[in-house]
Amino acid sequence: MILNQISVERVRFTCTGCGQTWTVDYGVQHVEDGYGHDRDYYSYDGLPCPDPTAPGATLCPACSHGRLVVTIAARRATPAVAGTRTGDRGTRPGPSKTAERAAAPLPTGTDQGQM
């Protein structure tokens, strides 16, 4: 598989049953399978999850209704590494940087956070 892009997508849900509206930030890896087919892999709080825009994948937290209007409210993309010189393998993080990353908490406040 070829990783093309990593993004954070803020998805807005509106329940057609009770009108409740909420937003959630998802991590998305956009990849190509080597045969020209694109695939998206979603995660929430660092854990794999189904595509939140698929019918029935998300239920309303207020009334458990499954019919939702789903829109991408915002998106921040990071392209995969491309166009590097031969032999350029990026920066190798030192042990302290690796430990700091491992100990860092996940961002919170996805419902009110800024992108």
N, C-alpha and C positions, 0 to 999 in steps of 0.2 A: 504494500500500500504506500501511496505517496501523500504525505501531509501537505496540503495546499495552504491552509489557513487555520488559525485558532481565533475564536471570537467569544465575546460575552454578548449575549442577546437578552435584552429586557423584554419579557413577554407580558402583555396586558391581557387579562382575562375579564370578561363580563358575562355573568350568568344570565341566561335568558329566562330562568325561572323566577329569581328574586331580585335581579338587578345588581347584586353585589359585584364590585370591581376591585381587582387587586393586580399587583405586578410581581414577577419573580425573575431573577437573573439566572440564566443558564450558561454554562460553558459549552461551547460547540467546537468540535474538531471536524473540519471539512477535509475529506480525503478522497483520493482517486484510487480505485482498486487495481490499477495496472492494465485494465482492459477498456479504459475510457469511461467507466461508470463512476459517478460521484456518489458519495455516502456522507451522511452527517451523523456524528456520535455526540449525544448530549450527556451532560453531567449537571448535578445539582449538589452544591456543597461538597464537591469533590468526588461524589459517588455517581456511577453510571445510572442513567434513567432513560425511559422511553422518550421519544419525540413528544414534547408537551403540546404540540399543535395537532397531533393525531386525534381523530374522533374518539372520545371516551377515555383518553389518557389522563385527563385531569378532571376532578370533580369539584364543585363549588364547596368551599369550606363552611359556608353558612347553611346551605340547604341540601347538599349532596347531589344536586342536579348535575347531569352530565352534558347538557347542551350549553356550550359556551361560545361566545364570540371571542376569537383569539387573534391578536395582532402583535406584530413586533413593534414595540414602542421606541426602542433605541438599540443601537448596535455599535460595538467597539471591536474592530478587527486587528489582528496582528498577522501579517503575512509570514509564511514559512521562510526559513533562511534560503536565499537564492542568490546567485551571482557572486559567490565568494571566490577568491583566488584559489588556485590549486594548492593544496596543502594547508589552507587556512581552516582551522577547526574551531574557531571561536576562542573564547577565554575559558580556561580551566579554573573553576572556583576552588579556592583553598578550603581546608577543613573547617575553619571558623565560619565561612560563608555557607557551606553545606549544612553545618549544625544549626546556624541561625535560620535558614530556610525551613529545616525540618521542625523547628520549635515554634515557628510563626503560626498564630491562629488564623483560621479562615476569616475573610472579611464578613462583617455582619451588616445588618440594616439594608438588605436587598430591597425591601419594600419602600424605603425612603432614600436610599443611597443615590449618589450622583454618578454619572458615567463620564 
